[in-house]
Structure formats: C-alpha cells, structure tokens
C-alpha cells in the first residue's frame, strides 16, 4: 500500500505528510521536523490517515498483520510446550538410566509365528502381545524388564517338530533409547546397528534349548503359552559368542564380534569367564 504524500494527524505532533515508507517504518514531515515511526504499529492509537478509503484499507492490513502475529506467538508457545515436554521426558529417561540396576534376566526370547518369521526381520521389531486377563485385559504387554542392555532373541519351531528342535532365527539389541517401563504400545524396535539374521543353515545349528533351561523342571523342554519369556543375560552372551563362530563372511563376522563385545559391556559380563552352554539339550 503506497502512502507517500498521504496526510495524517499524530496525537502529539499534529498534522503531517508521509514522505518515506517501507515494510517496517514510515517517515512523516511535520511542520517543525521529520519523524520516523514503526509501521504499521503507529496507526490506530497515535496516528490517523485523513483519507477514509486509505484508512479502511490500512485497517484491514493491520488486522491481518495482528492475526499473523498472534498465530506466530501461538506457534512459538506450542514449540515451547513441546520443548518443555521433551526436556521432561529426557529428565525422566536420564533418571531411569541413572537408577537402573541390571537384572540378571533382562533379555527376551520371542516366539515367531509363520508371518512373524518375515516381518520381524523386514521391520526389525516385535510386538509383545496383549494381556489376556485382569483390569488391563486387551492392552499391550509392557516389557518392563527390557532396557538398553537387553537383546531380543527370535525363535521358531517348524510345523510338526518337537519343542526341542526350536531354532534361533536371529537376534537384535533393543533400540538405543528403549526403556521397557515407558513402552505403552508393546512394540520393541531394534538397535540401528546391532541386529543379526541367521541363514537357514546357521539357524539349524543354533538350537534354543542348548542354552535355555527351566531350572524348576530341568528335564522338560516345553514353551506352553505366551509370545515371549525373559532370558538370562549369560545365556544371551553364550548365543552371541556361538553366532560369531558360525559366521564365515568377514563383514558379518566382524559385526557379530562387535555385537558380542557391546552386549558384554552393557551387561557387565567378562567374556573370558563366560561358562559353556548348559541348557536342557546339553543334559540329555
């Protein structure tokens, strides 16, 4: 809107004429001197245009700018709220990390059905299932024992085969910032680096019950119910070490070695003192 040479009246300086104008300021020539003002803020309270048509057009511009200003302020306030929420979550996360005590069975063994054999590796994520009873029936299981030191072992059993032939399909560390106590949707995503899928031949050589044992019933090899069960940290380390020996490809072997070292560090396990596997299959 061009306001050059438009007549105005200022509350304190009287009548004048606009001599310069840009997007943020105007200069007005009064009888005694020129004055600079913020545009369009000066209009309305202090300054009025003589021309009614120009005044009406300017009023619309001012209202539009005021709406834009309020929208910008609202946007900034929402950003501040979001930032505060992120800080609160980070504090909660850091508090949980600081106070976290390693549980000796903070690993997860997951039973993959036919569909999950593929989806677990394409999405690198598993779902912990839903609660079958109680007040929270139908809601996702909360994998509360899992933390950043935890790995998820993917297993399956071929149709018609006995439980003792349950194979290990792969394994992954949980996502870098995953905390089971804060997980509300039951989804357990994989770490960006530490994830391994076994070939069919490798999987055939890595049987779950070589490592796992129900210490109350050491002679039994039964899964019974549920999508997952917790697993000893030492047993997971034994499996990772055996995966290293299975890998013949240099790159895959290097990743497996890095995975094993990272896992031992996170779980305070000394690799040299790791006992040999002594699961149910080893006691037959």
N, C-alpha and C positions, 0 to 999 in steps of 0.2 A: 504494500500500500504506500503510495507516494504522498508524503505530507509536506514536501518542500513548499514554502511560501504560505502554508496554511496558518490562519490566525488562531491564536489561543489566548486563554486567560489563566494565569497562575494565581494560586491562593495568596501568595506573599509578594510576588514580583510584578503582578499586574498583567497588562496586555502585551503580547509579543508575537513574533512571527518565526516559524520554524525555518532555519537556514541550512541545517545539515541533518542527515538521518542515515542510520544503518540498522542492522538487525537487533542491536543491543543498546543503542543510545541515540539521543537527538540533541541538537544544539539549537537554542532559541535566542533570538535577538530581542532584548527588551530595550526600553528607552535609554537606560544608562549603561548596560553591558550585555554580553552574551553569557548564557549559562548552559552547562551540559547536564543532562538527566538520563537516568536509566529508562530504556524503552522496552516494553510499553508500561512498566510499573508506575511511572509518574502520573499516568492518566487515571481519571476517576476521582482519586482523593485530593490531588493537588492541582491537576491541570485539566482544562476542558477545551475541546475544539469548538469553534464558533459554528462551523458548518454542520447542521444536524445530520445530513446524509453521511458525511465523513465520520461523525461521532458514532453513528449507528454501526457502520462497517467496522470501526475500530473496536467497538464494544464486543462485537462478535469475535474478533481476533483475540481480544483479551480473555474472553470466556474460554475460547479454545485452548489458549496457552495455559490458562489456570487448570483446565481439565487434564492437560498433558502433564502439568507439574504435579497434580495430585496422583495421577497414575504412576508417575515416576517415583514419587515418595512412597506410594503403596508397594511398588515393586521392590524398592530398596528395603522397606520394612520386612517384606516377606523373605528377602535374601538374608537379612539379619537374623530372622527367626530360624531359617534353615541352617545358617551358620552356627547359631547357638545350639541347635539340636545336634548338629554334627559334633560339636565340641563336647556336649553332654554324653553322647554315645562313645566318643573317644575316651573320655574320662572313665566311663563305666568299663570299657574294653580294657584300658590300662590297669584299672583296679582289679579286674578279674585275672589279668595276666600276672600282676604282682602277687596276688594272693593264691594263685593256682598251685596246688600240690599234685604231684604226679601220682596218678592212680595206677597200680600195677597191672590192671586190666582195662586200659583205656583205648584199646583197639577194637575194630568192628569186623566181624565176619558176616558177609551178606550172601543170601541165597538168591541167585539169579534164576528167574523162570525163563522160558524159551524166548520171550520177547526181550527181556532184560539182558540176555546174553549179548545182544547187539546194541541196545540203547545205552547201556551202561558205559560202553566204550565210545559210541558216537557222540554222546552228550557229556561224558565223564562226570556223571552224577548219579546218585541213587536216592530213592525215596524210602524213608524209614517205615512207611506203612501207617495205619491208623489204629487208635485204641479200640479194643473190642468191647469194653465194658466200663462201668464207672460213670462219674459225672461228666467226664470229658469224652465219652464214647463218640467215635466218628471223627475226632480231631487227630491231627498227625502226632505220631510218637515223637517225643522230644529226646534226641540222642544226647542227653545231658552229660554223659561221661566223656564224650569226644571233645578234644581240644586241639591246639595246634601241634601237639606231639603225636596225634592219632593218625593211623592209616586205616583204610577200608580194604578188606580182602574180598575179592569177588570169586564166588564158588558156584558150582553147578553139579548136578548129578544127571547122567543120561537116563532117558526113559527105560525102565525095566531093570536098571542096575541097582545093586545093593548099596546101602549108605556108605559102606567102607570105601567105595570107589569114587566118592565125591572128589572132583578135581578143582584145582585152583586155576582160575582163568586170568587173573591179573590183580593188580594192587595199586592203590594211589594214596598219597598223603592227602589229608583234607586241605581245603583252600587256606591260603596264608593267614587270613583273618577270621577263620571259622571258630566259633565257640558254641558248643552244643547247647549250653544253658540258655543262649539267646536265640536259638533256632526255633522258629514258630511254624514254618511250613513243612518241616520234615525232609527237606531236600539237603543233601550233603554233597557239595561240589568238590571237585578235585583241585589239588595244587597245580599251579601253572606249569611246573617243571616235573615234579616227582610223581610220575604215572607210568605204569608199565602194563602192556597187554602181552600175554604169552601166546605162542603159536600152539596149534593142536598137539604137535609132537612134544613141546615143552610142558604143556598142561598135563599130558598123560603121565609125565614123570614126576609131577608135583601133586601128590595126594594130600588132601586136607587132614586126614586122620593120622598122618605121620607125625603131626605136630600137636594136634588137639587131643585133650583127654578130659572127660568128666571125672573129676577126682573123687566124687561120691560113688560113681559106678565105673571104675576104670576099665572093666571088661566090655562095656557096652559102647556101641557106635550108633547112636540114634540122634536125630535132629529134633524130632517131634514137631513143634509148632513155632511160628514166628518167622519174620523175614530176616532177622539178624540176631546175633548174640555177641556179647563182649568177649574179648580175647586178650590173653596175657601179652604184655609188651615183649617179653623174652621170646615167646613163640613167633611173634611177627618178625623179630630180628633174625631168627633162625631161617624163616622162609625167605627173607630178602637176601640172606647170605647164599642160600641154595640157588636163588634166581641168578645171582652173579655167576655162579659156576655153570649154569645152564646156557647162558648167552654166549654165542660164538662170534656174532658180529661185533667188531671192535667198538663201534659207536654205542650200540645197545648195552654192551658190557660196561662201558665207561659210565653210562647213565645209571645202570644198576648199582655200580660201586658207589657213585655219588649219593644215590638214594639211600643205600645202606648206611653210609657214614653220617648222612644228615639225620636219619632215623635214630641211630645210636646216640648222637649228640643230643637230640631233642628229648630222648628218654633216659639219658644218663646211664647208658649201657656201655660197658667196656667190651669191645669186640673180641679181644684176646681171651676173655673169661666167659664167653658165651658157651653154654653147655650144648651138647649134641641133642638133636630132636629125640623126644621120648614119649611120643603120642601113643594113642591106643594101638595103632598098627604095629608099632615097634615092640609091643608087649605080648603079641600073639605067640 
